């Protein structure tokens, strides 16, 4: 449901959820925020982050962050949103990879590089 970006459905689900959205995770430690970042649904991400205070740096079992999924899937608007809302560009996976190492889009690479202080 979150992957499809259906705002009304997402809101209804969140309002009826008995456990906190930060506590719900699936296989390999994936949370809703990872799926939303992967899909590039900024409108849903706004709800999760701004209304439900979902942590933008939550990690999967392999330490992947929502930012890494957004970068890997070339979702520039999602990348900038996450960075603007506290995503750690220096976070590393268990395999010592950062968000930048997942980038294949030149604009995203340029954007991320501009954030690093040299």
Secondary structure by P-SEA (a helix, b strand, c coil): ccccccaaaaaaaaaacccccccccccccccaaaaaaaaccaaaaaaacccccccccccccccccaaaaaaaaccaaaaaaaaaaccccccccccccccccccccaaaaaaaaaaccc
